[in-house]
Amino acid sequence: MERAGLSLTVQTSQRCSATQNQTRLPALILPFSSSGCKSNTRVNTWTMKVAFRLLLPLILLLIFEVNGQRKKPPRKPTRRPPEPVEPTELPPPLPPGPPSVFPDCPRECFCPPDFPSALYCDSRNLRKVPIIPSRIHYLYLQNNFIEDLPEESFKNATELKWVNLDNNRIKKVDKRVLEKLDNLVFLYMEKNKLREVPNFLPPNLEQLRLSRNHISKIPAGVFNKLQNLVLLDLHKNELDDMDFNKNTFKGLKNLMQLNLAHNTLRKLPPGVPSAIHQLFLDRNFIEDIPSEYFKSFPNLAFLRLNYNKITDKGLHKNCFNLTNLLVLHLAYNNLTSVPFISSKLEHLYLNNNSIDKINGTQICPTAMVTFQDYPSSEMENVPRLRYLRLDGNRLKPPIPLDLMLCFRLLQAVVV
């Protein structure tokens, strides 16, 4: 028995040690249950439980921290308070310049010492017109951000002759400002926000430039007292046929240049002064020209009708047969033939139409004869055309011989 018990004890001890040395699996899954093994197994199990209980909170904390970092939404950037509208839209005014030799010179402007009657306030990002000294004749305020013309600024400027207000933001002009400027000769207000031609214009004006505004109205009688006006520029506005009648230009007895280009006219404007020398009607929607329309302008020398919708049907044969007409622009229309012209015409622009043929005999303003047949006293009757543009049509070279025989003084023909 002792041997048997000894051998059993040894075997059991060996089994436990062998089992523990094999894979050191947890005691709960051992395939046998001896008393020694049970004791060791219970100790190991208790130790693992204690360790698991101690480590569990730490493991859970780590899991929550990792998940929190993954799912945590990005932090929204804090919005800055909005900046004031003024600095973002308009640049700040320029700092005041050095003191002038003239004590009445506004610090935001420049008064040249050698030109005491001029005041330069241009391109200085001004919002308001400074007080204009009484000695000033020439005022330059272009390229600023001026919105109105206060009476206070001009109350002493009664000697002004030249005012340039181009490229500002002026919407209207107070009558109390203009009616005091009796000596004003040149008024430039191009590229502003005017909706109508200003009233109470100074009576001695010679040039009025109001192009590139939003003018859609010409008040009745606005030009009645402008007998000295020689130039009126209204191009690139919003004028249409309803804005003109026979009295619109009444009073403009000496008007020499009228610019109505880039508006929405479908007809030639009525009542154009007979003294006109230059007439600009480009980029409108004019389709036809009445036969006697230009006969009312005996001094007309320069006529532009480019970019309209003029067709052969809309032209009468002699509508351009004008004694003093020197330059005629008819480019970018819908013509299919060359219109009849005066023998005095020197420059003719017919490019970019639909002309497909030219008959020199038909369009020649005089009978075609050789130079030898012209007496020296009648050489002045030779057609004066020197420059002819025909490119952008359906013509193909060569230039017809009868065209060259008619217009003997041609220096350039562009086909």
LUMDO-749776 format. One record per residue (C-alpha): z, y, x. Coordinates in steps of 0.02 Angstrom, whole numbers, padded with zeros to 5 digits, always signed. Layout:
N
ZYX;...
***
This chain:
415
+00000+00000+00000;+00041+00117+00137;-00126+00084+00216;-00208+00100+00050;-00116+00264+00016;-00151+00327+00189;-00332+00285+00177;-00341+00364+00005;-00259+00521+00067;-00376+00531+00212;-00526+00499+00103;-00473+00631-00021;-00441+00755+00116;-00606+00713+00195;-00696+00727+00030;-00623+00901-00002;-00663+00960+00172;-00835+00881+00165;-00869+00958-00002;-00810+01128+00054;-00914+01117+00211;-01073+01068+00120;-01115+01221+00016;-00949+01308-00013;-00987+01316-00197;-00856+01390-00314;-00720+01268-00361;-00771+01272-00543;-00926+01168-00510;-00854+01039-00393;-00902+00862-00448;-00727+00789-00426;-00549+00842-00465;-00420+00789-00341;-00252+00875-00333;-00287+00962-00165;-00455+01021-00218;-00384+01086-00383;-00257+01190-00292;-00385+01269-00177;-00505+01293-00320;-00376+01385-00424;-00337+01501-00279;-00521+01539-00249;-00553+01568-00434;-00406+01689-00448;-00462+01782-00293;-00639+01803-00359;-00576+01864-00527;-00465+01993-00446;-00607+02049-00332;-00729+02056-00478;-00607+02161-00582;-00584+02281-00436;-00770+02295-00400;-00831+02305-00581;-00787+02489-00610;-00870+02536-00446;-01027+02438-00490;-01035+02515-00663;-01011+02688-00590;-01154+02661-00468;-01267+02596-00608;-01231+02747-00718;-01259+02866-00573;-01428+02790-00531;-01484+02790-00713;-01423+02967-00733;-01526+03024-00585;-01682+02937-00655;-01666+03001-00833;-01596+03174-00796;-01726+03301-00858;-01787+03431-00735;-01692+03592-00741;-01792+03728-00829;-01825+03881-00721;-01730+04032-00779;-01846+04165-00849;-01846+04333-00768;-01829+04481-00883;-02000+04552-00931;-02061+04694-00822;-02102+04862-00901;-02279+04875-00971;-02322+05033-00876;-02318+04968-00695;-02411+04806-00739;-02556+04897-00825;-02569+05057-00726;-02538+05092-00543;-02402+05219-00507;-02451+05401-00477;-02478+05449-00298;-02333+05538-00213;-02340+05729-00206;-02439+05801-00064;-02380+05927+00065;-02343+06104+00006;-02498+06211-00019;-02535+06384+00045;-02550+06430-00139;-02379+06436-00222;-02453+06398-00394;-02542+06239-00337;-02475+06083-00427;-02394+05965-00302;-02489+05815-00374;-02656+05900-00335;-02745+05975-00185;-02794+06157-00167;-02913+06179-00020;-02868+06336+00078;-03052+06381+00104;-03096+06354-00080;-02961+06445-00179;-03052+06430-00347;-03053+06238-00344;-02916+06115-00394;-02935+05931-00346;-02828+05814-00453;-02950+05669-00455;-02908+05485-00420;-02720+05512-00416;-02668+05396-00560;-02611+05545-00663;-02551+05521-00843;-02543+05706-00886;-02641+05862-00844;-02539+05979-00733;-02524+06165-00767;-02690+06241-00713;-02674+06406-00618;-02771+06554-00686;-02872+06574-00524;-02957+06403-00544;-03143+06394-00586;-03179+06213-00537;-03063+06077-00599;-03080+05894-00547;-02977+05770-00650;-03090+05618-00649;-03030+05439-00617;-02855+05455-00689;-02763+05388-00842;-02754+05547-00944;-02748+05520-01133;-02744+05696-01203;-02772+05877-01154;-02617+05978-01199;-02638+06162-01238;-02496+06205-01121;-02593+06142-00969;-02742+06255-01003;-02658+06411-01073;-02690+06511-00914;-02855+06428-00863;-02970+06546-00955;-03085+06567-00804;-03136+06385-00792;-03322+06354-00765;-03327+06171-00716;-03214+06032-00785;-03236+05849-00737;-03135+05727-00844;-03241+05572-00816;-03160+05400-00820;-02998+05437-00912;-02925+05379-01079;-02953+05533-01186;-02974+05497-01372;-02991+05673-01440;-02985+05853-01385;-02878+05985-01468;-02983+06131-01530;-02852+06252-01462;-02896+06194-01287;-03085+06216-01294;-03096+06374-01397;-03010+06473-01259;-03129+06417-01121;-03265+06544-01153;-03327+06538-00973;-03346+06349-00964;-03522+06298-00911;-03506+06113-00864;-03400+05989-00961;-03402+05808-00904;-03309+05681-01011;-03402+05519-00975;-03316+05351-00988;-03172+05398-01102;-03121+05340-01276;-03194+05477-01384;-03242+05428-01562;-03340+05586-01603;-03416+05736-01518;-03276+05864-01492;-03276+06016-01605;-03260+06198-01554;-03360+06176-01394;-03367+06331-01281;-03521+06436-01324;-03580+06457-01144;-03593+06272-01105;-03750+06222-01009;-03712+06038-00979;-03615+05920-01093;-03597+05741-01033;-03516+05621-01157;-03593+05454-01109;-03500+05287-01107;-03379+05330-01246;-03361+05256-01421;-03443+05401-01513;-03506+05354-01686;-03500+05525-01767;-03578+05694-01734;-03486+05823-01841;-03598+05941-01940;-03633+06103-01851;-03550+06049-01689;-03697+06114-01584;-03736+06270-01686;-03669+06395-01559;-03729+06308-01400;-03885+06410-01370;-03867+06394-01181;-03851+06205-01176;-03990+06128-01071;-03922+05950-01050;-03842+05836-01181;-03799+05659-01128;-03742+05539-01265;-03805+05376-01194;-03709+05213-01213;-03614+05258-01369;-03614+05187-01547;-03735+05306-01633;-03858+05245-01766;-03990+05322-01879;-03861+05382-02005;-03784+05498-01876;-03941+05606-01862;-04026+05725-01981;-04141+05875-01964;-03993+05991-01932;-03898+05885-01806;-03967+05977-01655;-03981+06145-01740;-03936+06285-01621;-03994+06196-01462;-04139+06313-01432;-04145+06287-01244;-04108+06101-01232;-04216+06024-01096;-04140+05849-01073;-04077+05736-01212;-04012+05562-01174;-03985+05445-01323;-04015+05283-01229;-03912+05127-01260;-03865+05162-01441;-03918+05072-01601;-04063+05180-01660;-04204+05100-01758;-04301+05260-01784;-04338+05411-01678;-04206+05544-01712;-04260+05692-01820;-04236+05874-01774;-04249+05857-01585;-04269+06034-01512;-04448+06081-01472;-04400+06145-01298;-04360+05969-01238;-04431+05917-01068;-04348+05747-01042;-04309+05623-01180;-04217+05458-01148;-04221+05328-01287;-04204+05166-01187;-04112+05013-01252;-04119+05048-01437;-04206+04952-01577;-04353+05068-01609;-04505+04979-01683;-04633+05113-01721;-04676+05293-01678;-04745+05415-01807;-04915+05483-01758;-04863+05665-01748;-04685+05643-01686;-04711+05698-01505;-04833+05836-01551;-04682+05945-01588;-04633+05943-01403;-04764+06039-01306;-04657+06038-01147;-04614+05853-01147;-04647+05787-00972;-04536+05633-00957;-04516+05500-01092;-04421+05336-01080;-04436+05203-01216;-04397+05046-01114;-04307+04899-01196;-04355+04932-01376;-04455+04832-01504;-04616+04934-01505;-04775+04840-01554;-04959+04887-01559;-04944+04905-01747;-04805+05031-01726;-04910+05143-01612;-05041+05265-01671;-05187+05293-01555;-05147+05469-01496;-04957+05469-01507;-04944+05479-01315;-05094+05592-01290;-04983+05739-01241;-05044+05879-01130;-04889+05896-01019;-04827+05716-01017;-04817+05656-00836;-04708+05500-00842;-04707+05369-00982;-04594+05215-00985;-04638+05077-01109;-04574+04925-01014;-04490+04778-01102;-04569+04802-01273;-04687+04695-01377;-04854+04775-01334;-05010+04668-01317;-05129+04807-01261;-05125+04966-01158;-05098+05120-01268;-05212+05271-01257;-05142+05401-01137;-05174+05581-01085;-05280+05623-00934;-05129+05718-00864;-05014+05567-00859;-04967+05518-00680;-04845+05370-00698;-04860+05232-00828;-04738+05087-00842;-04798+04942-00951;-04714+04798-00862;-04637+04652-00956;-04737+04663-01116;-04863+04537-01186;-05024+04619-01126;-05159+04489-01089;-05312+04597-01057;-05364+04773-01009;-05523+04863-01058;-05538+05012-00941;-05677+05090-01044;-05572+05093-01202;-05414+05165-01127;-05499+05291-01012;-05454+05466-01074;-05619+05537-01010;-05796+05475-00994;-05819+05364-00841;-05937+05449-00717;-05953+05445-00529;-05874+05576-00420;-06047+05643-00380;-06071+05684-00563;-05915+05793-00567;-05945+05976-00527;-05812+06043-00411;-05751+06157-00549;-05717+06007-00663;-05626+05894-00539;-05465+05941-00623;-05522+05840-00774;-05516+05676-00677;-05376+05566-00748;-05219+05596-00646;-05141+05423-00659;-05070+05375-00488;-04947+05234-00523;-04969+05091-00647;-04851+04945-00676;-04919+04793-00767;-04813+04652-00694;-04722+04536-00812;-04870+04526-00932;-05002+04391-00960;-05130+04471-00847;-05210+04385-00700;-05292+04467-00549;-05412+04539-00505;-05392+04714-00576;-05539+04756-00691;-05669+04864-00606;-05687+04982-00754;-05501+05022-00740;-05524+05076-00560;-05681+05174-00604;-05584+05272-00735;-05424+05307-00640;-05496+05357-00472;-05331+05432-00409;-05231+05271-00429;-05124+05241-00275;-05029+05086-00333;-05058+04955-00467;-04924+04821-00488;-04988+04665-00576;
***
